[in-house]
């Protein structure tokens, strides 16, 4: 009678935990995405000018590096817990929160200075809408930090609940404000603030053991040497994920909403598969800090590939019906014609996201300069080639494929020299 070795038992337990946690986060992401997207159902109940203003105000949060912030704090939290450096982590988290608030305060001051010009340019009838958007930017800065803390300590149940609370607060508040109280863009932005408040309050409670209690000093320079490549690497990923919409708004103002409709559905495909890499990331950080081997990359890459391809095919088949159900008739034809291109562009991006998560979790920052060059090249290429919406998506697909190829090369071809895992050091 054969018995499994301890390493085999650990591997089976790790995979079972991985699929359970990934499954829960997929459900949470699906529910949250539906709640966030359901806000757009309300576009039929408000004037088109108010919906256009709402989309513009939403875009203010697009400049916030939410993904890089979350992954930085996930990496720092996972590494500190694996290394027994909770006191240094607590001080770092408190000081980081203060720094983010100060950055926001300076930015809000700039908005105050240019308030009249912004209100005139965006044709805002109620100035409160602008200030609701300013508050949402603060939430968009703080919430990724808190989500990263939960991700880093692998409390994926609380992370999923926090995601759902953010979506429920946004849609529930917006539905009451629009359908019952007759509000428009200003009221919907108030509902967005409500969603942030609910999610931040719950996450602060769920992560209280990480940021409360005594702290110990840490070497800021060593922290910065890790944070900068993480911010740049994941920032390049976020740019490739979101920048096309900002460019399209400048070049195709009449078709922005149709493009946004196709983009919303296609990005939902990414939100479906992102939990796999999100669960993998802190586990790889932990394994690297403990010098343990793990085969989670293969499992994550296979699962992401299958889900992304199947989801893309499903979106190509049923997407036009969903667009017709949600958006007004003048968006349907253009958005439906863009769906196959958009969904196809998301598949290599989803696979590249898994590989870059694995590399950065291991502290392998060699791909970061290449990713920054790719992001800059993407912006240049879009400026040179944007004769049509389809051409924009062709450029997006090409750069996502290049992103995937770069990650493949650094993962399996250009292997790094063996070196010990970095640690937070006391000052």
ZAZALUM-56736 format. One record per residue (C-alpha): x, y, z; residue in three letters. Coordinates in steps of 0.02 Angstrom, whole numbers, plus 50000, padded with zeros to 5 digits. Layout:
# ZAZALUM-56736
R      px      py      pz   code
R       X       Y       Z    ALA
...
//
This chain:
# ZAZALUM-56736
R      px      py      pz   code
R   50000   50000   50000    UNK
R   50077   50165   49944    UNK
R   50074   50322   50047    UNK
R   50087   50499   49982    UNK
R   50243   50593   50033    UNK
R   50226   50753   50136    UNK
R   50270   50856   49982    UNK
R   50132   50772   49881    UNK
R   50006   50799   50021    UNK
R   50058   50982   50029    UNK
R   50038   50998   49840    UNK
R   49863   50923   49842    UNK
R   49811   51033   49987    UNK
R   49882   51186   49899    UNK
R   49787   51149   49738    UNK
R   49624   51113   49830    UNK
R   49641   51276   49925    UNK
R   49686   51368   49765    UNK
R   49531   51309   49671    UNK
R   49417   51341   49819    UNK
R   49481   51518   49844    UNK
R   49486   51556   49658    UNK
R   49308   51491   49638    UNK
R   49245   51604   49776    UNK
R   49334   51757   49704    UNK
R   49263   51717   49532    UNK
R   49088   51716   49606    UNK
R   49125   51878   49699    UNK
R   49197   51959   49542    UNK
R   49048   51900   49439    UNK
R   48922   51970   49564    UNK
R   49021   52132   49582    UNK
R   49039   52151   49395    UNK
R   48853   52126   49370    UNK
R   48813   52254   49504    UNK
R   48937   52380   49432    UNK
R   48875   52351   49256    UNK
R   48693   52359   49310    UNK
R   48718   52545   49343    UNK
R   48722   52565   49154    UNK
R   48544   52498   49145    UNK
R   48496   52665   49221    UNK
R   48561   52755   49066    UNK
R   48388   52733   48990    UNK
R   48309   52828   49134    UNK
R   48419   52983   49129    UNK
R   48454   53110   48990    UNK
R   48594   53061   48871    UNK
R   48692   53217   48919    UNK
R   48687   53161   49102    UNK
R   48747   52988   49055    UNK
R   48889   53064   48956    UNK
R   48937   53167   49108    UNK
R   48929   53012   49215    UNK
R   49049   52919   49101    UNK
R   49167   53070   49107    UNK
R   49162   53075   49298    UNK
R   49192   52887   49305    UNK
R   49346   52912   49198    UNK
R   49427   53018   49334    UNK
R   49464   52857   49430    UNK
R   49544   52778   49276    UNK
R   49703   52877   49308    UNK
R   49720   52799   49481    UNK
R   49842   52651   49475    UNK
R   49722   52537   49568    UNK
R   49797   52372   49507    UNK
R   49978   52422   49544    UNK
R   49931   52486   49718    UNK
R   49839   52327   49762    UNK
R   49979   52214   49702    UNK
R   50114   52314   49792    UNK
R   50024   52296   49959    UNK
R   49981   52114   49923    UNK
R   50165   52078   49893    UNK
R   50226   52173   50046    UNK
R   50094   52094   50158    UNK
R   50126   51917   50098    UNK
R   50314   51936   50114    UNK
R   50306   52015   50287    UNK
R   50190   51879   50354    UNK
R   50300   51741   50281    UNK
R   50454   51822   50360    UNK
R   50377   51860   50530    UNK
R   50391   52050   50508    UNK
R   50215   52102   50558    UNK
R   50272   52251   50663    UNK
R   50368   52327   50517    UNK
R   50219   52293   50405    UNK
R   50101   52385   50524    UNK
R   50208   52542   50522    UNK
R   50230   52534   50334    UNK
R   50042   52518   50307    UNK
R   49999   52666   50419    UNK
R   50128   52778   50338    UNK
R   50075   52724   50164    UNK
R   49894   52768   50202    UNK
R   49948   52941   50261    UNK
R   50054   52966   50104    UNK
R   49909   52917   49990    UNK
R   49793   53038   50080    UNK
R   49919   53180   50061    UNK
R   49938   53144   49875    UNK
R   49749   53151   49857    UNK
R   49739   53314   49957    UNK
R   49864   53398   49841    UNK
R   49768   53336   49688    UNK
R   49603   53394   49763    UNK
R   49681   53566   49788    UNK
R   49720   53573   49602    UNK
R   49539   53530   49565    UNK
R   49483   53673   49677    UNK
R   49596   53792   49581    UNK
R   49526   53739   49411    UNK
R   49348   53706   49470    UNK
R   49263   53836   49359    UNK
R   49355   53781   49203    UNK
R   49312   53598   49233    UNK
R   49129   53635   49265    UNK
R   49119   53734   49103    UNK
R   49216   53608   48998    UNK
R   49115   53459   49059    UNK
R   48950   53555   49059    UNK
R   48914   53509   49240    UNK
R   48749   53581   49299    UNK
R   48772   53530   49481    UNK
R   48949   53562   49551    UNK
R   48918   53432   49687    UNK
R   48939   53299   49552    UNK
R   49120   53353   49528    UNK
R   49155   53343   49714    UNK
R   49075   53173   49728    UNK
R   49196   53118   49592    UNK
R   49341   53192   49690    UNK
R   49291   53090   49843    UNK
R   49281   52932   49737    UNK
R   49463   52959   49687    UNK
R   49511   52954   49871    UNK
R   49416   52789   49886    UNK
R   49502   52725   49729    UNK
R   49671   52763   49811    UNK
R   49636   52687   49982    UNK
R   49532   52535   49938    UNK
R   49665   52448   49830    UNK
R   49785   52462   49976    UNK
R   49658   52377   50091    UNK
R   49616   52245   49961    UNK
R   49801   52212   49940    UNK
R   49817   52182   50127    UNK
R   49678   52052   50122    UNK
R   49751   51973   49966    UNK
R   49924   51966   50044    UNK
R   49862   51879   50201    UNK
R   49760   51763   50088    UNK
R   49594   51810   50168    UNK
R   49503   51789   50003    UNK
R   49333   51767   50085    UNK
R   49339   51943   50160    UNK
R   49411   52010   49998    UNK
R   49264   51941   49901    UNK
R   49138   52012   50024    UNK
R   49220   52183   50012    UNK
R   49209   52178   49822    UNK
R   49024   52135   49831    UNK
R   48991   52275   49957    UNK
R   49071   52402   49840    UNK
R   48960   52346   49697    UNK
R   48802   52329   49802    UNK
R   48822   52502   49876    UNK
R   48848   52577   49704    UNK
R   48703   52494   49615    UNK
R   48581   52491   49761    UNK
R   48607   52675   49798    UNK
R   48601   52723   49614    UNK
R   48440   52627   49584    UNK
R   48353   52713   49730    UNK
R   48417   52885   49679    UNK
R   48369   52868   49495    UNK
R   48211   52762   49501    UNK
R   48135   52828   49662    UNK
R   48206   53002   49689    UNK
R   48228   53051   49506    UNK
R   48412   53093   49521    UNK
R   48541   53099   49383    UNK
R   48731   53095   49373    UNK
R   48758   53183   49539    UNK
R   48653   53056   49633    UNK
R   48738   52909   49548    UNK
R   48908   52977   49598    UNK
R   48842   52987   49776    UNK
R   48800   52802   49764    UNK
R   48978   52766   49706    UNK
R   49041   52853   49862    UNK
R   48923   52746   49966    UNK
R   48996   52588   49889    UNK
R   49173   52644   49933    UNK
R   49123   52686   50111    UNK
R   49044   52515   50139    UNK
R   49192   52422   50064    UNK
R   49325   52524   50155    UNK
R   49236   52509   50323    UNK
R   49220   52320   50308    UNK
R   49398   52296   50245    UNK
R   49473   52402   50385    UNK
R   49386   52288   50509    UNK
R   49436   52127   50421    UNK
R   49620   52178   50412    UNK
R   49633   52264   50581    UNK
R   49767   52146   50648    UNK
R   49884   52199   50507    UNK
R   49882   52389   50530    UNK
R   49848   52407   50717    UNK
R   49968   52372   50858    UNK
R   50150   52425   50884    UNK
R   50262   52458   50736    UNK
R   50446   52439   50701    UNK
R   50555   52545   50585    UNK
R   50600   52482   50411    UNK
R   50722   52537   50278    UNK
R   50626   52651   50163    UNK
R   50755   52646   50023    UNK
R   50748   52456   50011    UNK
R   50558   52464   50010    UNK
R   50561   52592   49870    UNK
R   50679   52482   49768    UNK
R   50545   52347   49771    UNK
R   50392   52459   49755    UNK
R   50450   52555   49600    UNK
R   50469   52404   49484    UNK
R   50305   52332   49550    UNK
R   50214   52496   49515    UNK
R   50292   52511   49343    UNK
R   50260   52329   49297    UNK
R   50080   52321   49352    UNK
R   50054   52501   49294    UNK
R   50102   52449   49118    UNK
R   49976   52306   49131    UNK
R   49839   52426   49185    UNK
R   49884   52545   49043    UNK
R   49868   52407   48914    UNK
R   49703   52357   48996    UNK
R   49621   52529   48999    UNK
R   49710   52660   48893    UNK
R   49619   52624   48729    UNK
R   49456   52694   48799    UNK
R   49537   52861   48842    UNK
R   49610   52875   48666    UNK
R   49446   52828   48583    UNK
R   49355   52963   48682    UNK
R   49470   53094   48605    UNK
R   49460   53031   48425    UNK
R   49284   52958   48410    UNK
R   49172   53061   48526    UNK
R   49015   53010   48433    UNK
R   49054   52824   48451    UNK
R   49133   52822   48623    UNK
R   48980   52749   48708    UNK
R   48964   52607   48582    UNK
R   49149   52568   48603    UNK
R   49127   52577   48791    UNK
R   48982   52454   48783    UNK
R   49089   52326   48692    UNK
R   49233   52363   48809    UNK
R   49129   52339   48965    UNK
R   49076   52165   48910    UNK
R   49249   52116   48850    UNK
R   49336   52174   49008    UNK
R   49211   52070   49105    UNK
R   49304   51923   49028    UNK
R   49463   51984   49115    UNK
R   49373   52007   49280    UNK
R   49315   51826   49266    UNK
R   49493   51757   49253    UNK
R   49589   51884   49358    UNK
R   49549   51793   49522    UNK
R   49657   51646   49468    UNK
R   49813   51755   49456    UNK
R   49756   51854   49608    UNK
R   49752   51699   49717    UNK
R   49915   51634   49644    UNK
R   50013   51795   49676    UNK
R   50026   51795   49867    UNK
R   50054   51607   49869    UNK
R   50204   51628   49752    UNK
R   50269   51772   49861    UNK
R   50252   51661   50015    UNK
R   50336   51512   49931    UNK
R   50479   51621   49870    UNK
R   50507   51696   50043    UNK
R   50508   51520   50118    UNK
R   50614   51449   49974    UNK
R   50478   51322   49937    UNK
R   50435   51248   49767    UNK
R   50261   51260   49694    UNK
R   50177   51212   49529    UNK
R   50036   51339   49542    UNK
R   50093   51432   49385    UNK
R   50048   51286   49271    UNK
R   49880   51262   49355    UNK
R   49839   51447   49346    UNK
R   49894   51467   49166    UNK
R   49792   51317   49108    UNK
R   49636   51373   49201    UNK
R   49652   51551   49137    UNK
R   49677   51494   48957    UNK
R   49525   51380   48957    UNK
R   49412   51510   49039    UNK
R   49474   51653   48929    UNK
R   49450   51558   48764    UNK
R   49279   51489   48814    UNK
R   49224   51658   48881    UNK
R   49281   51746   48722    UNK
R   49183   51625   48612    UNK
R   49030   51643   48723    UNK
R   49044   51832   48716    UNK
R   49055   51827   48526    UNK
R   48894   51725   48520    UNK
R   48783   51807   48652    UNK
R   48863   51978   48673    UNK
R   48755   52067   48542    UNK
R   48596   52010   48631    UNK
R   48662   52076   48797    UNK
R   48707   52243   48720    UNK
R   48533   52258   48645    UNK
R   48458   52220   48816    UNK
R   48558   52350   48912    UNK
R   48603   52494   48797    UNK
R   48497   52606   48686    UNK
R   48470   52554   48505    UNK
R   48594   52679   48429    UNK
R   48739   52590   48516    UNK
R   48695   52412   48465    UNK
R   48760   52396   48287    UNK
R   48932   52472   48316    UNK
R   48960   52387   48484    UNK
R   48911   52216   48415    UNK
R   49032   52231   48270    UNK
R   49175   52270   48391    UNK
R   49144   52127   48512    UNK
R   49242   51990   48420    UNK
R   49395   52102   48406    UNK
R   49384   52161   48585    UNK
R   49357   51987   48658    UNK
R   49502   51920   48556    UNK
R   49617   52056   48622    UNK
R   49580   52005   48801    UNK
R   49639   51823   48783    UNK
R   49828   51857   48765    UNK
R   49813   51993   48897    UNK
R   49737   51868   49019    UNK
R   49876   51742   48991    UNK
R   50012   51875   49001    UNK
R   49937   51935   49165    UNK
R   49964   51763   49242    UNK
R   50146   51758   49187    UNK
R   50188   51934   49245    UNK
R   50106   51899   49414    UNK
R   50218   51748   49433    UNK
R   50376   51842   49384    UNK
R   50346   51993   49496    UNK
R   50290   51884   49642    UNK
R   50461   51801   49633    UNK
R   50547   51969   49634    UNK
R   50603   51948   49453    UNK
R   50592   52128   49391    UNK
R   50690   52103   49229    UNK
R   50534   52115   49117    UNK
R   50482   52284   49190    UNK
R   50584   52396   49072    UNK
R   50516   52298   48924    UNK
R   50337   52321   48986    UNK
R   50363   52508   49008    UNK
R   50429   52519   48829    UNK
R   50278   52418   48771    UNK
R   50158   52538   48858    UNK
R   50243   52690   48781    UNK
R   50245   52603   48612    UNK
R   50060   52565   48630    UNK
R   50021   52749   48657    UNK
R   50127   52799   48507    UNK
R   50050   52666   48396    UNK
R   49874   52721   48442    UNK
R   49917   52900   48396    UNK
R   49981   52842   48227    UNK
R   49848   52711   48184    UNK
R   49670   52756   48229    UNK
R   49577   52770   48066    UNK
R   49436   52664   48136    UNK
R   49380   52582   48297    UNK
R   49428   52413   48226    UNK
R   49604   52475   48191    UNK
R   49619   52532   48371    UNK
R   49573   52357   48428    UNK
R   49696   52280   48305    UNK
R   49834   52385   48384    UNK
R   49775   52331   48557    UNK
R   49778   52148   48505    UNK
R   49953   52163   48432    UNK
R   50026   52241   48588    UNK
R   49939   52116   48702    UNK
R   50020   51976   48599    UNK
R   50190   52061   48618    UNK
R   50158   52073   48805    UNK
R   50124   51887   48811    UNK
R   50280   51845   48710    UNK
R   50391   51950   48824    UNK
R   50322   51861   48977    UNK
R   50347   51690   48897    UNK
R   50529   51732   48858    UNK
R   50567   51788   49035    UNK
R   50474   51641   49112    UNK
R   50547   51496   49013    UNK
R   50689   51557   48900    UNK
R   50788   51696   48984    UNK
R   50799   51621   49158    UNK
R   50865   51729   49301    UNK
R   51017   51693   49406    UNK
R   50972   51614   49573    UNK
R   50968   51739   49714    UNK
R   50892   51746   49889    UNK
R   50722   51823   49916    UNK
R   50720   52005   49970    UNK
R   50662   52050   50144    UNK
R   50606   52206   50232    UNK
R   50752   52259   50342    UNK
R   50742   52361   50500    UNK
R   50830   52528   50502    UNK
//
